[in-house]
Every structure is written in structure tokens, then in C-alpha cells.
């Protein structure tokens, strides 16, 4: 995986961005097409005190997630990146797609508040590494500078 290229492509998509949804849609497609062994890549965005489904690539998904519930809601509650090697061992995991085996969720911030998460699922256990996390965090930083 050429992560340097992925980050450069993300920067290119963010340059001149005029509508956040456009950026989220393009980044979900970029990640889904660039990374191997994924079955879902996209965004949940904070609205009315809960996470609501945003742009994504993959099968249909849960439309709302409460803060503190599942991997995404826990990432928001704890304001931290969560990398889960086996989702079946994560207390309260929400199975939007029964094929998912591992997951990584990265919170997105604006003005010090969590405004959403980047959520990526894989049908393979132990799919996400420290390297994945490092470069996905760089993509989140691009989002945070842009939205």
C-alpha cells in the first residue's frame, strides 16, 4: 500500500473543497478503492447529539448510532482512535454488516469538538495495523483543516 500517494490524493481532493459532503464522499471512495480487504469505508457525522450516516462505500449501513454505543459511538465518547482486531470481542459492537471482522474508527474534530468519525471495516480479522492508523490519521487531519 502506497500511503504517501493516498495522502497526496486526499490532499488533492480537499484542495478547493467547497462542500463538506463532497469531500466525505470522495474520500470514502478513495479509501475504499485504495485499501485492500475492506467491506466498508465511510463517515458518520454528528447531528442532534448522535452519529448519523454520511457518505460511504460498501453495503447499506446503520443510519444512527448513539454516542457511547458500538465502536463508532465509543470513539466519539472517548475522543480517541479505536482499532479493533476482532469486532466480535468488542463489548456492544453494532453489526451493521455481519461480514465485518475488524474495524478502525478515527474521530474528526472541528473547534475542539468531535463532529464525526471515519469508520472502516474489513471482513478479515486483524486487518488494521499501526501503519494504517498513522496514515488514516493524516487523512483525518486533512479533513479537519478543510471542513
Secondary structure, DSSP 8 states (H G I E B T S, - for coil): --HHHHHHHHHHHHTT---HHHHHHHHHHHHHHHSSS-SEEEEEEEETTEEEEEEEEES---SEEETTSHHHHHHHHHTS-EEES-GGGSTT---SSTT--EEEEEEEEETTEEEEEEEEEESSTT---HHHHHHHHHHHHHHHHH-
